[in-house]
């Protein structure tokens, strides 16, 4: 995926622990920085989550942002009444987007949105191989909740701040 900002060539690629500078990434949230540095590679190896990083191809080791994806299930009763119509009443196949973050030095430049769009594209592509009804996210705080809500995610559990975005027909 290529961005449009002049002189930068934004690309999202799978995290490669040998190549990308994980320790140099700072999104201002310790848990997310630590995840990228210490757990993301292990989770990839074990099939728990796959992480993708945003880089500028001119500085290919510097991580500007990242997100991770995992297979997930969404409880049927978490869906809104309207969304339940026509669906089987058992856990609904989904993909969890986790740990979406951009570096503090590149905030407010549309990179968070670019990462989310990239994830959606990737998940739509996965749909040609396996069923995925929705993307789910667990927002870590009110700000994250409002970020996801801005893109049409629907809050389905206030306690865990779980949200989902139906992918629609297709
Ligand atoms: C949330 C986050 C990824 C947004 O990244 P970003 O690069 O600043 O986002 P963008 O520049 O693409 O902004 C996209 C839109 O989201 C809005 N937005 C950005 N951060 C937001 C926040 N914390 N709360 C609510 N809305 C937010 C922007 O205002 C923008 O909307 P606009 O175009 O109408 O102004 C970033 O703040 C971050 O990494 N936070 C720490 C980690 C985190 O909380 N992740 C959330 C999931 S766990």
Backbone and ligand atoms as CSV (ligand in chain L), in Angstrom:
chain,resi,resn,atom,element,x,y,z
A,1,UNK,N,N,0.846,-1.199,0.000
A,1,UNK,CA,C,0.000,0.000,0.000
A,1,UNK,C,C,0.881,1.248,0.000
A,2,UNK,N,N,0.570,2.203,-0.819
A,2,UNK,CA,C,1.426,3.374,-0.940
A,2,UNK,C,C,0.656,4.625,-0.540
A,3,UNK,N,N,1.290,5.523,0.219
A,3,UNK,CA,C,0.627,6.735,0.673
A,3,UNK,C,C,0.801,7.847,-0.354
A,4,UNK,N,N,0.179,9.008,-0.069
A,4,UNK,CA,C,0.204,10.048,-1.076
A,4,UNK,C,C,1.071,11.239,-0.679
A,5,UNK,N,N,1.556,11.290,0.590
A,5,UNK,CA,C,2.340,12.442,1.015
A,5,UNK,C,C,3.591,12.561,0.147
A,6,UNK,N,N,3.981,13.796,-0.164
A,6,UNK,CA,C,5.106,13.979,-1.071
A,6,UNK,C,C,6.409,13.504,-0.444
A,7,UNK,N,N,7.228,12.897,-1.249
A,7,UNK,CA,C,8.559,12.414,-0.881
A,7,UNK,C,C,8.574,11.292,0.145
A,8,UNK,N,N,7.438,10.837,0.561
A,8,UNK,CA,C,7.443,9.661,1.420
A,8,UNK,C,C,6.743,8.533,0.667
A,9,UNK,N,N,7.183,7.330,0.974
A,9,UNK,CA,C,6.603,6.176,0.296
A,9,UNK,C,C,6.139,5.221,1.383
A,10,UNK,N,N,4.902,5.440,1.817
A,10,UNK,CA,C,4.400,4.673,2.950
A,10,UNK,C,C,3.999,3.272,2.527
A,11,UNK,N,N,4.431,2.319,3.320
A,11,UNK,CA,C,4.166,0.919,3.016
A,11,UNK,C,C,3.816,0.198,4.315
A,12,UNK,N,N,2.886,-0.736,4.226
A,12,UNK,CA,C,2.585,-1.573,5.393
A,12,UNK,C,C,3.056,-2.979,5.076
A,13,UNK,N,N,3.871,-3.528,5.948
A,13,UNK,CA,C,4.401,-4.873,5.705
A,13,UNK,C,C,4.416,-5.670,7.007
A,14,UNK,N,N,4.551,-6.970,6.876
A,14,UNK,CA,C,4.576,-7.784,8.087
A,14,UNK,C,C,5.816,-7.463,8.904
A,15,UNK,N,N,5.651,-7.429,10.216
A,15,UNK,CA,C,6.784,-7.166,11.109
A,15,UNK,C,C,7.866,-8.226,10.904
A,16,UNK,N,N,9.093,-7.737,10.737
A,16,UNK,CA,C,10.253,-8.627,10.647
A,16,UNK,C,C,11.198,-8.204,11.770
A,17,UNK,N,N,11.260,-9.008,12.814
A,17,UNK,CA,C,12.021,-8.642,14.009
A,17,UNK,C,C,13.502,-8.429,13.735
A,18,UNK,N,N,14.010,-9.050,12.682
A,18,UNK,CA,C,15.445,-8.890,12.390
A,18,UNK,C,C,15.714,-7.584,11.665
A,19,UNK,N,N,14.714,-7.023,11.087
A,19,UNK,CA,C,14.901,-5.869,10.203
A,19,UNK,C,C,14.353,-4.562,10.795
A,20,UNK,N,N,13.166,-4.602,11.355
A,20,UNK,CA,C,12.533,-3.372,11.850
A,20,UNK,C,C,13.033,-3.006,13.252
A,21,UNK,N,N,13.180,-1.698,13.475
A,21,UNK,CA,C,13.694,-1.209,14.763
A,21,UNK,C,C,12.558,-1.118,15.783
A,22,UNK,N,N,12.303,-2.249,16.433
A,22,UNK,CA,C,11.186,-2.305,17.380
A,22,UNK,C,C,11.456,-1.458,18.613
A,23,UNK,N,N,12.721,-1.448,19.062
A,23,UNK,CA,C,13.060,-0.716,20.288
A,23,UNK,C,C,12.938,0.795,20.091
A,24,UNK,N,N,13.061,1.255,18.854
A,24,UNK,CA,C,13.013,2.696,18.589
A,24,UNK,C,C,11.597,3.237,18.468
A,25,UNK,N,N,10.599,2.347,18.528
A,25,UNK,CA,C,9.214,2.797,18.359
A,25,UNK,C,C,8.633,3.282,19.681
A,26,UNK,N,N,7.978,4.442,19.644
A,26,UNK,CA,C,7.318,4.944,20.850
A,26,UNK,C,C,5.966,5.550,20.494
A,27,UNK,N,N,4.894,4.903,20.997
A,27,UNK,CA,C,3.545,5.437,20.745
A,27,UNK,C,C,2.992,6.098,21.998
A,28,UNK,N,N,3.831,6.190,23.037
A,28,UNK,CA,C,3.386,6.836,24.264
A,28,UNK,C,C,2.636,5.904,25.201
A,29,UNK,N,N,2.442,4.664,24.788
A,29,UNK,CA,C,1.742,3.695,25.655
A,29,UNK,C,C,2.701,2.525,25.889
A,30,UNK,N,N,3.199,2.433,27.106
A,30,UNK,CA,C,4.233,1.429,27.433
A,30,UNK,C,C,3.851,0.017,27.026
A,31,UNK,N,N,2.616,-0.355,27.342
A,31,UNK,CA,C,2.193,-1.736,27.073
A,31,UNK,C,C,2.284,-2.047,25.580
A,32,UNK,N,N,1.945,-1.080,24.749
A,32,UNK,CA,C,1.985,-1.308,23.299
A,32,UNK,C,C,3.421,-1.320,22.790
A,33,UNK,N,N,4.261,-0.415,23.319
A,33,UNK,CA,C,5.684,-0.415,22.938
A,33,UNK,C,C,6.315,-1.756,23.308
A,34,UNK,N,N,6.004,-2.206,24.504
A,34,UNK,CA,C,6.585,-3.474,24.998
A,34,UNK,C,C,6.094,-4.657,24.168
A,35,UNK,N,N,4.815,-4.609,23.819
A,35,UNK,CA,C,4.266,-5.701,23.007
A,35,UNK,C,C,5.070,-5.844,21.716
A,36,UNK,N,N,5.280,-4.711,21.057
A,36,UNK,CA,C,5.980,-4.742,19.771
A,36,UNK,C,C,7.405,-5.265,19.957
A,37,UNK,N,N,8.027,-4.813,21.030
A,37,UNK,CA,C,9.444,-5.142,21.253
A,37,UNK,C,C,9.645,-6.596,21.680
A,38,UNK,N,N,8.772,-7.076,22.548
A,38,UNK,CA,C,9.069,-8.380,23.151
A,38,UNK,C,C,8.114,-9.515,22.782
A,39,UNK,N,N,6.867,-9.189,22.458
A,39,UNK,CA,C,5.893,-10.277,22.290
A,39,UNK,C,C,5.433,-10.531,20.858
A,40,UNK,N,N,5.463,-9.490,20.039
A,40,UNK,CA,C,4.875,-9.612,18.698
A,40,UNK,C,C,5.500,-10.760,17.907
A,41,UNK,N,N,6.820,-10.887,17.974
A,41,UNK,CA,C,7.512,-11.948,17.229
A,41,UNK,C,C,7.104,-13.332,17.733
A,42,UNK,N,N,7.044,-13.472,19.061
A,42,UNK,CA,C,6.635,-14.761,19.647
A,42,UNK,C,C,5.204,-15.100,19.266
A,43,UNK,N,N,4.337,-14.082,19.313
A,43,UNK,CA,C,2.932,-14.330,18.962
A,43,UNK,C,C,2.793,-14.750,17.509
A,44,UNK,N,N,3.620,-14.188,16.650
A,44,UNK,CA,C,3.598,-14.579,15.242
A,44,UNK,C,C,4.003,-16.045,15.097
A,45,UNK,N,N,5.080,-16.409,15.800
A,45,UNK,CA,C,5.597,-17.772,15.688
A,45,UNK,C,C,4.579,-18.796,16.196
A,46,UNK,N,N,3.806,-18.401,17.213
A,46,UNK,CA,C,2.861,-19.344,17.822
A,46,UNK,C,C,1.472,-19.299,17.192
A,47,UNK,N,N,1.280,-18.392,16.236
A,47,UNK,CA,C,-0.037,-18.299,15.602
A,47,UNK,C,C,-1.065,-17.576,16.447
A,48,UNK,N,N,-0.613,-16.733,17.365
A,48,UNK,CA,C,-1.540,-15.982,18.215
A,48,UNK,C,C,-1.963,-14.671,17.543
A,49,UNK,N,N,-1.013,-14.010,16.924
A,49,UNK,CA,C,-1.308,-12.739,16.245
A,49,UNK,C,C,-0.217,-12.471,15.217
A,50,UNK,N,N,-0.601,-11.789,14.149
A,50,UNK,CA,C,0.385,-11.355,13.150
A,50,UNK,C,C,0.397,-9.830,13.172
A,51,UNK,N,N,1.598,-9.254,13.270
A,51,UNK,CA,C,1.702,-7.791,13.355
A,51,UNK,C,C,2.216,-7.213,12.051
A,52,UNK,N,N,1.693,-6.040,11.725
A,52,UNK,CA,C,2.071,-5.330,10.504
A,52,UNK,C,C,2.563,-3.944,10.887
A,53,UNK,N,N,3.631,-3.511,10.236
A,53,UNK,CA,C,4.207,-2.202,10.568
A,53,UNK,C,C,4.101,-1.265,9.372
A,54,UNK,N,N,3.975,0.003,9.700
A,54,UNK,CA,C,3.954,1.055,8.682
A,54,UNK,C,C,5.341,1.673,8.646
A,55,UNK,N,N,5.893,1.735,7.446
A,55,UNK,CA,C,7.220,2.341,7.295
A,55,UNK,C,C,7.222,3.290,6.093
A,56,UNK,N,N,8.204,4.151,6.074
A,56,UNK,CA,C,8.496,4.946,4.883
A,56,UNK,C,C,9.625,4.186,4.180
A,57,UNK,N,N,9.407,3.813,2.930
A,57,UNK,CA,C,10.393,2.986,2.217
A,57,UNK,C,C,11.777,3.647,2.154
A,58,UNK,N,N,11.809,4.970,2.366
A,58,UNK,CA,C,13.111,5.650,2.376
A,58,UNK,C,C,13.865,5.432,3.684
A,59,UNK,N,N,13.143,5.045,4.722
A,59,UNK,CA,C,13.761,4.727,6.022
A,59,UNK,C,C,13.148,3.416,6.495
A,60,UNK,N,N,13.506,2.330,5.836
A,60,UNK,CA,C,12.730,1.090,5.973
A,60,UNK,C,C,12.827,0.374,7.322
A,61,UNK,N,N,13.719,0.826,8.206
A,61,UNK,CA,C,13.771,0.142,9.504
A,61,UNK,C,C,12.959,0.889,10.571
A,62,UNK,N,N,12.592,2.136,10.290
A,62,UNK,CA,C,11.885,2.947,11.289
A,62,UNK,C,C,10.385,2.661,11.256
A,63,UNK,N,N,9.864,2.213,12.381
A,63,UNK,CA,C,8.437,1.881,12.468
A,63,UNK,C,C,7.638,3.147,12.804
A,64,UNK,N,N,6.682,3.479,11.933
A,64,UNK,CA,C,5.848,4.667,12.159
A,64,UNK,C,C,4.542,4.301,12.858
A,65,UNK,N,N,4.161,3.031,12.746
A,65,UNK,CA,C,2.929,2.587,13.382
A,65,UNK,C,C,2.784,1.092,13.194
A,66,UNK,N,N,1.847,0.497,13.907
A,66,UNK,CA,C,1.637,-0.939,13.727
A,66,UNK,C,C,0.244,-1.350,14.175
A,67,UNK,N,N,-0.136,-2.550,13.781
A,67,UNK,CA,C,-1.358,-3.180,14.303
A,67,UNK,C,C,-1.161,-4.677,14.244
A,68,UNK,N,N,-2.003,-5.400,14.982
A,68,UNK,CA,C,-1.923,-6.856,14.905
A,68,UNK,C,C,-3.311,-7.422,14.600
A,69,UNK,N,N,-3.321,-8.586,13.978
A,69,UNK,CA,C,-4.576,-9.255,13.620
A,69,UNK,C,C,-4.601,-10.680,14.176
A,70,UNK,N,N,-5.763,-11.099,14.630
A,70,UNK,CA,C,-5.963,-12.476,15.112
A,70,UNK,C,C,-7.350,-12.943,14.718
A,71,UNK,N,N,-7.488,-14.248,14.537
A,71,UNK,CA,C,-8.817,-14.810,14.341
A,71,UNK,C,C,-9.612,-14.641,15.635
A,72,UNK,N,N,-10.912,-14.422,15.509
A,72,UNK,CA,C,-11.734,-14.181,16.702
A,72,UNK,C,C,-13.160,-14.646,16.442
A,73,UNK,N,N,-13.927,-14.716,17.512
A,73,UNK,CA,C,-15.360,-15.015,17.374
A,73,UNK,C,C,-16.125,-13.949,18.155
A,74,UNK,N,N,-17.249,-13.574,17.623
A,74,UNK,CA,C,-18.081,-12.553,18.260
A,74,UNK,C,C,-19.358,-13.235,18.723
A,75,UNK,N,N,-19.651,-13.121,20.022
A,75,UNK,CA,C,-20.870,-13.767,20.527
A,75,UNK,C,C,-22.089,-13.212,19.797
A,76,UNK,N,N,-22.979,-14.109,19.411
A,76,UNK,CA,C,-24.160,-13.712,18.636
A,76,UNK,C,C,-24.956,-12.612,19.340
A,77,UNK,N,N,-25.074,-12.749,20.678
A,77,UNK,CA,C,-25.907,-11.764,21.391
A,77,UNK,C,C,-25.232,-10.405,21.576
A,78,UNK,N,N,-24.003,-10.290,21.136
A,78,UNK,CA,C,-23.339,-8.972,21.165
A,78,UNK,C,C,-23.748,-8.104,19.965
A,79,UNK,N,N,-24.263,-8.783,18.929
A,79,UNK,CA,C,-24.647,-8.034,17.729
A,79,UNK,C,C,-25.933,-7.262,17.989
A,80,UNK,N,N,-26.098,-6.163,17.305
A,80,UNK,CA,C,-27.345,-5.416,17.427
A,80,UNK,C,C,-28.466,-6.268,16.821
A,81,UNK,N,N,-29.696,-5.968,17.217
A,81,UNK,CA,C,-30.827,-6.743,16.720
A,81,UNK,C,C,-30.872,-6.717,15.192
A,82,UNK,N,N,-30.614,-5.551,14.641
A,82,UNK,CA,C,-30.663,-5.419,13.176
A,82,UNK,C,C,-29.585,-6.283,12.528
A,83,UNK,N,N,-28.383,-6.311,13.110
A,83,UNK,CA,C,-27.298,-7.097,12.519
A,83,UNK,C,C,-27.529,-8.603,12.653
A,84,UNK,N,N,-28.283,-9.010,13.703
A,84,UNK,CA,C,-28.529,-10.450,13.914
A,84,UNK,C,C,-29.407,-11.066,12.838
A,85,UNK,N,N,-30.223,-10.228,12.226
A,85,UNK,CA,C,-31.198,-10.733,11.234
A,85,UNK,C,C,-30.505,-11.516,10.123
A,86,UNK,N,N,-30.959,-12.736,9.939
A,86,UNK,CA,C,-30.448,-13.557,8.843
A,86,UNK,C,C,-29.140,-14.258,9.159
A,87,UNK,N,N,-28.612,-14.074,10.375
A,87,UNK,CA,C,-27.343,-14.734,10.719
A,87,UNK,C,C,-27.607,-15.975,11.565
A,88,UNK,N,N,-26.746,-16.984,11.488
A,88,UNK,CA,C,-26.913,-18.158,12.347
A,88,UNK,C,C,-26.648,-17.779,13.808
A,89,UNK,N,N,-27.409,-18.388,14.732
A,89,UNK,CA,C,-27.315,-17.992,16.146
A,89,UNK,C,C,-26.185,-18.725,16.864
A,90,UNK,N,N,-25.013,-18.627,16.351
A,90,UNK,CA,C,-23.843,-19.171,17.051
A,90,UNK,C,C,-22.686,-18.189,16.900
A,91,UNK,N,N,-21.549,-18.430,17.572
A,91,UNK,CA,C,-20.473,-17.429,17.513
A,91,UNK,C,C,-20.139,-17.039,16.071
A,92,UNK,N,N,-20.034,-15.775,15.871
A,92,UNK,CA,C,-19.913,-15.207,14.521
A,92,UNK,C,C,-18.418,-15.007,14.197
A,93,UNK,N,N,-17.975,-15.502,13.039
A,93,UNK,CA,C,-16.557,-15.389,12.707
A,93,UNK,C,C,-16.117,-13.930,12.512
A,94,UNK,N,N,-14.943,-13.630,13.068
A,94,UNK,CA,C,-14.464,-12.246,13.037
A,94,UNK,C,C,-12.938,-12.240,13.019
A,95,UNK,N,N,-12.383,-11.071,12.793
A,95,UNK,CA,C,-10.938,-10.873,12.952
A,95,UNK,C,C,-10.751,-9.764,13.974
A,96,UNK,N,N,-9.875,-10.009,14.930
A,96,UNK,CA,C,-9.609,-8.980,15.943
A,96,UNK,C,C,-8.454,-8.107,15.494
A,97,UNK,N,N,-8.685,-6.796,15.495
A,97,UNK,CA,C,-7.571,-5.871,15.284
A,97,UNK,C,C,-7.143,-5.400,16.671
A,98,UNK,N,N,-5.859,-5.564,16.934
A,98,UNK,CA,C,-5.376,-5.206,18.262
A,98,UNK,C,C,-4.204,-4.267,18.152
A,99,UNK,N,N,-4.005,-3.481,19.164
A,99,UNK,CA,C,-2.767,-2.709,19.326
A,99,UNK,C,C,-2.470,-1.786,18.165
A,100,UNK,N,N,-3.502,-1.170,17.647
A,100,UNK,CA,C,-3.244,-0.208,16.572
A,100,UNK,C,C,-2.618,1.044,17.202
A,101,UNK,N,N,-1.457,1.439,16.713
A,101,UNK,CA,C,-0.776,2.599,17.317
A,101,UNK,C,C,0.137,3.271,16.301
A,102,UNK,N,N,0.279,4.582,16.456
A,102,UNK,CA,C,1.237,5.320,15.620
A,102,UNK,C,C,2.258,5.981,16.546
A,103,UNK,N,N,3.433,6.280,16.010
A,103,UNK,CA,C,4.479,6.855,16.852
A,103,UNK,C,C,4.091,8.279,17.241
A,104,UNK,N,N,4.488,8.686,18.425
A,104,UNK,CA,C,4.107,10.020,18.928
A,104,UNK,C,C,4.600,11.111,17.978
A,105,UNK,N,N,5.705,10.854,17.293
A,105,UNK,CA,C,6.260,11.889,16.405
A,105,UNK,C,C,5.502,12.000,15.078
A,106,UNK,N,N,4.593,11.064,14.819
A,106,UNK,CA,C,3.877,11.163,13.533
A,106,UNK,C,C,2.359,11.191,13.711
A,107,UNK,N,N,1.920,11.635,14.882
A,107,UNK,CA,C,0.470,11.714,15.146
A,107,UNK,C,C,-0.215,12.775,14.299
A,108,UNK,N,N,-1.506,12.557,14.090
A,108,UNK,CA,C,-2.333,13.575,13.452
A,108,UNK,C,C,-2.030,13.782,11.977
A,109,UNK,N,N,-1.364,12.806,11.352
A,109,UNK,CA,C,-1.040,12.945,9.922
A,109,UNK,C,C,-1.798,11.925,9.079
A,110,UNK,N,N,-2.791,11.320,9.692
A,110,UNK,CA,C,-3.593,10.355,8.936
A,110,UNK,C,C,-3.040,8.940,8.955
A,111,UNK,N,N,-1.998,8.691,9.738
A,111,UNK,CA,C,-1.383,7.360,9.706
A,111,UNK,C,C,-2.230,6.317,10.442
A,112,UNK,N,N,-2.926,6.752,11.489
A,112,UNK,CA,C,-3.820,5.828,12.196
A,112,UNK,C,C,-4.908,5.353,11.242
A,113,UNK,N,N,-5.471,6.280,10.500
A,113,UNK,CA,C,-6.520,5.937,9.525
A,113,UNK,C,C,-5.955,5.035,8.426
A,114,UNK,N,N,-4.748,5.356,7.975
A,114,UNK,CA,C,-4.121,4.540,6.925
A,114,UNK,C,C,-3.931,3.094,7.411
A,115,UNK,N,N,-3.517,2.947,8.676
A,115,UNK,CA,C,-3.323,1.598,9.229
A,115,UNK,C,C,-4.649,0.849,9.281
A,116,UNK,N,N,-5.686,1.537,9.729
A,116,UNK,CA,C,-6.998,0.891,9.825
A,116,UNK,C,C,-7.499,0.483,8.437
A,117,UNK,N,N,-7.338,1.357,7.464
A,117,UNK,CA,C,-7.763,1.023,6.092
A,117,UNK,C,C,-6.977,-0.177,5.570
A,118,UNK,N,N,-5.696,-0.200,5.870
A,118,UNK,CA,C,-4.858,-1.307,5.418
A,118,UNK,C,C,-5.333,-2.618,6.030
A,119,UNK,N,N,-5.668,-2.571,7.329
A,119,UNK,CA,C,-6.147,-3.775,8.009
A,119,UNK,C,C,-7.451,-4.260,7.373
A,120,UNK,N,N,-8.344,-3.324,7.078
A,120,UNK,CA,C,-9.630,-3.697,6.493
A,120,UNK,C,C,-9.416,-4.366,5.127
A,121,UNK,N,N,-8.533,-3.793,4.323
A,121,UNK,CA,C,-8.225,-4.374,3.007
A,121,UNK,C,C,-7.709,-5.797,3.153
A,122,UNK,N,N,-6.798,-5.951,4.112
A,122,UNK,CA,C,-6.174,-7.255,4.339
A,122,UNK,C,C,-7.231,-8.278,4.765
A,123,UNK,N,N,-8.154,-7.840,5.609
A,123,UNK,CA,C,-9.187,-8.752,6.113
A,123,UNK,C,C,-10.172,-9.105,4.991
A,124,UNK,N,N,-10.480,-8.133,4.152
A,124,UNK,CA,C,-11.373,-8.424,3.017
A,124,UNK,C,C,-10.743,-9.451,2.091
A,125,UNK,N,N,-9.438,-9.364,1.954
A,125,UNK,CA,C,-8.712,-10.328,1.129
A,125,UNK,C,C,-8.770,-11.727,1.769
A,126,UNK,N,N,-8.625,-11.770,3.092
A,126,UNK,CA,C,-8.677,-13.050,3.813
A,126,UNK,C,C,-10.036,-13.717,3.617
A,127,UNK,N,N,-11.046,-12.903,3.413
A,127,UNK,CA,C,-12.410,-13.395,3.234
A,127,UNK,C,C,-12.579,-14.286,2.009
A,128,UNK,N,N,-11.638,-14.207,1.072
A,128,UNK,CA,C,-11.733,-15.092,-0.086
A,128,UNK,C,C,-11.345,-16.515,0.316
A,129,UNK,N,N,-10.749,-16.665,1.501
A,129,UNK,CA,C,-10.312,-17.973,1.978
A,129,UNK,C,C,-11.134,-18.484,3.152
A,130,UNK,N,N,-11.601,-17.573,4.023
A,130,UNK,CA,C,-12.381,-18.027,5.181
A,130,UNK,C,C,-13.423,-16.979,5.543
A,131,UNK,N,N,-14.485,-17.437,6.191
A,131,UNK,CA,C,-15.588,-16.528,6.519
A,131,UNK,C,C,-15.195,-15.522,7.580
A,132,UNK,N,N,-15.488,-14.271,7.325
A,132,UNK,CA,C,-15.273,-13.203,8.321
A,132,UNK,C,C,-16.467,-12.268,8.214
A,133,UNK,N,N,-17.247,-12.191,9.288
A,133,UNK,CA,C,-18.408,-11.301,9.265
A,133,UNK,C,C,-18.029,-9.869,9.654
A,134,UNK,N,N,-17.133,-9.769,10.651
A,134,UNK,CA,C,-16.870,-8.436,11.213
A,134,UNK,C,C,-15.435,-8.320,11.715
A,135,UNK,N,N,-15.017,-7.093,11.914
A,135,UNK,CA,C,-13.753,-6.820,12.600
A,135,UNK,C,C,-14.114,-6.450,14.031
A,136,UNK,N,N,-13.411,-7.008,14.992
A,136,UNK,CA,C,-13.671,-6.625,16.384
A,136,UNK,C,C,-12.434,-5.936,16.959
A,137,UNK,N,N,-12.698,-5.060,17.907
A,137,UNK,CA,C,-11.603,-4.365,18.587
A,137,UNK,C,C,-12.006,-4.177,20.037
A,138,UNK,N,N,-11.021,-4.235,20.916
A,138,UNK,CA,C,-11.267,-3.896,22.315
A,138,UNK,C,C,-10.527,-2.586,22.578
A,139,UNK,N,N,-11.274,-1.520,22.704
A,139,UNK,CA,C,-10.634,-0.217,22.904
A,139,UNK,C,C,-10.083,-0.141,24.320
A,140,UNK,N,N,-8.865,0.340,24.447
A,140,UNK,CA,C,-8.252,0.336,25.779
A,140,UNK,C,C,-8.722,1.508,26.634
A,141,UNK,N,N,-9.260,2.531,26.029
A,141,UNK,CA,C,-9.778,3.675,26.794
A,141,UNK,C,C,-10.795,4.448,25.949
A,142,UNK,N,N,-11.308,5.531,26.523
A,142,UNK,CA,C,-12.364,6.287,25.833
A,142,UNK,C,C,-11.859,6.876,24.515
A,143,UNK,N,N,-10.596,7.287,24.488
A,143,UNK,CA,C,-10.052,7.886,23.260
A,143,UNK,C,C,-9.995,6.846,22.142
A,144,UNK,N,N,-9.538,5.632,22.488
A,144,UNK,CA,C,-9.470,4.562,21.481
A,144,UNK,C,C,-10.888,4.224,21.012
A,145,UNK,N,N,-11.831,4.221,21.956
A,145,UNK,CA,C,-13.227,3.930,21.589
A,145,UNK,C,C,-13.739,4.977,20.594
A,146,UNK,N,N,-13.417,6.229,20.848
A,146,UNK,CA,C,-13.935,7.246,19.930
A,146,UNK,C,C,-13.206,7.193,18.588
A,147,UNK,N,N,-11.936,6.773,18.589
A,147,UNK,CA,C,-11.216,6.586,17.319
A,147,UNK,C,C,-11.945,5.536,16.472
A,148,UNK,N,N,-12.222,4.364,17.063
A,148,UNK,CA,C,-12.877,3.301,16.288
A,148,UNK,C,C,-14.306,3.706,15.887
A,149,UNK,N,N,-15.008,4.381,16.795
A,149,UNK,CA,C,-16.401,4.771,16.505
A,149,UNK,C,C,-16.463,5.682,15.281
A,150,UNK,N,N,-15.448,6.518,15.168
A,150,UNK,CA,C,-15.376,7.442,14.025
A,150,UNK,C,C,-15.442,6.702,12.680
A,151,UNK,N,N,-14.988,5.449,12.675
A,151,UNK,CA,C,-14.962,4.675,11.430
A,151,UNK,C,C,-16.114,3.668,11.342
A,152,UNK,N,N,-17.141,3.877,12.150
A,152,UNK,CA,C,-18.342,3.061,12.018
A,152,UNK,C,C,-18.388,1.835,12.918
A,153,UNK,N,N,-17.365,1.635,13.761
A,153,UNK,CA,C,-17.400,0.509,14.697
A,153,UNK,C,C,-18.545,0.753,15.686
A,154,UNK,N,N,-19.264,-0.340,16.033
A,154,UNK,CA,C,-20.399,-0.237,16.950
A,154,UNK,C,C,-20.005,-0.823,18.306
A,155,UNK,N,N,-20.273,-0.089,19.351
A,155,UNK,CA,C,-19.959,-0.571,20.694
A,155,UNK,C,C,-20.900,-1.713,21.032
A,156,UNK,N,N,-20.348,-2.883,21.453
A,156,UNK,CA,C,-21.251,-3.998,21.769
A,156,UNK,C,C,-21.072,-4.491,23.196
A,157,UNK,N,N,-20.073,-3.983,23.910
A,157,UNK,CA,C,-19.937,-4.323,25.326
A,157,UNK,C,C,-19.244,-3.160,26.029
A,158,UNK,N,N,-19.983,-2.493,26.896
A,158,UNK,CA,C,-19.428,-1.278,27.510
A,158,UNK,C,C,-18.336,-1.618,28.517
A,159,UNK,N,N,-18.460,-2.788,29.175
A,159,UNK,CA,C,-17.463,-3.143,30.196
A,159,UNK,C,C,-16.070,-3.357,29.601
A,160,UNK,N,N,-16.021,-4.144,28.519
A,160,UNK,CA,C,-14.719,-4.424,27.892
A,160,UNK,C,C,-14.421,-3.451,26.752
A,161,UNK,N,N,-15.363,-2.542,26.524
A,161,UNK,CA,C,-15.233,-1.593,25.390
A,161,UNK,C,C,-15.002,-2.332,24.075
A,162,UNK,N,N,-15.749,-3.424,23.909
A,162,UNK,CA,C,-15.620,-4.156,22.651
A,162,UNK,C,C,-16.492,-3.492,21.577
A,163,UNK,N,N,-15.908,-3.382,20.388
A,163,UNK,CA,C,-16.636,-2.802,19.254
A,163,UNK,C,C,-16.531,-3.746,18.065
A,164,UNK,N,N,-17.484,-3.643,17.156
A,164,UNK,CA,C,-17.365,-4.437,15.933
A,164,UNK,C,C,-17.787,-3.618,14.728
A,165,UNK,N,N,-17.216,-3.992,13.592
A,165,UNK,CA,C,-17.540,-3.344,12.319
A,165,UNK,C,C,-17.944,-4.430,11.330
A,166,UNK,N,N,-19.233,-4.543,11.009
A,166,UNK,CA,C,-19.631,-5.548,10.008
A,166,UNK,C,C,-18.996,-5.200,8.661
A,167,UNK,N,N,-18.531,-6.218,7.950
A,167,UNK,CA,C,-17.849,-5.951,6.678
A,167,UNK,C,C,-18.819,-5.838,5.506
A,168,UNK,N,N,-20.061,-6.201,5.757
A,168,UNK,CA,C,-21.051,-6.081,4.688
A,168,UNK,C,C,-20.980,-7.234,3.708
A,169,UNK,N,N,-21.849,-7.188,2.728
A,169,UNK,CA,C,-21.901,-8.275,1.754
A,169,UNK,C,C,-20.755,-8.137,0.760
A,170,UNK,N,N,-20.338,-9.265,0.238
A,170,UNK,CA,C,-19.308,-9.170,-0.804
A,170,UNK,C,C,-18.203,-10.179,-0.623
L,1,LIG,C1,C,-5.388,6.289,18.134
L,1,LIG,C2,C,-4.154,6.562,17.257
L,1,LIG,C3,C,-3.735,5.269,16.585
L,1,LIG,C4,C,-4.537,7.606,16.179
L,1,LIG,O1,O,-3.399,7.807,15.377
L,1,LIG,P1,P,-3.164,9.101,14.466
L,1,LIG,O2,O,-2.035,8.767,13.558
L,1,LIG,O3,O,-3.052,10.325,15.268
L,1,LIG,O4,O,-4.561,9.124,13.689
L,1,LIG,P2,P,-4.953,9.930,12.372
L,1,LIG,O5,O,-4.052,11.098,12.195
L,1,LIG,O6,O,-5.082,8.964,11.251
L,1,LIG,O7,O,-6.386,10.439,12.749
L,1,LIG,C5,C,-7.515,9.836,12.243
L,1,LIG,C6,C,-8.734,10.430,12.885
L,1,LIG,O8,O,-8.881,9.939,14.195
L,1,LIG,C7,C,-8.953,11.029,15.117
L,1,LIG,N1,N,-8.203,10.646,16.312
L,1,LIG,C8,C,-6.879,10.521,16.401
L,1,LIG,N2,N,-6.549,10.177,17.645
L,1,LIG,C9,C,-7.696,10.092,18.333
L,1,LIG,C10,C,-8.005,9.791,19.660
L,1,LIG,N3,N,-7.073,9.481,20.554
L,1,LIG,N4,N,-9.292,9.831,20.037
L,1,LIG,C11,C,-10.258,10.149,19.155
L,1,LIG,N5,N,-10.034,10.432,17.875
L,1,LIG,C12,C,-8.758,10.406,17.478
L,1,LIG,C13,C,-8.303,12.198,14.407
L,1,LIG,O9,O,-8.791,13.445,14.899
L,1,LIG,C14,C,-8.671,11.952,12.974
L,1,LIG,O10,O,-9.964,12.417,12.703
L,1,LIG,P3,P,-10.183,13.742,11.789
L,1,LIG,O11,O,-9.590,13.371,10.457
L,1,LIG,O12,O,-11.662,13.890,11.785
L,1,LIG,O13,O,-9.441,14.808,12.507
L,1,LIG,C15,C,-2.980,7.177,18.080
L,1,LIG,O14,O,-3.458,8.263,18.827
L,1,LIG,C16,C,-2.292,6.193,19.025
L,1,LIG,O15,O,-1.384,5.487,18.629
L,1,LIG,N6,N,-2.679,6.198,20.316
L,1,LIG,C17,C,-2.042,5.345,21.288
L,1,LIG,C18,C,-2.449,3.917,21.121
L,1,LIG,C19,C,-3.966,3.733,21.133
L,1,LIG,O16,O,-4.682,4.294,21.946
L,1,LIG,N7,N,-4.475,2.902,20.215
L,1,LIG,C20,C,-5.896,2.665,20.060
L,1,LIG,C21,C,-6.220,1.234,19.893
L,1,LIG,S1,S,-5.687,0.223,21.265
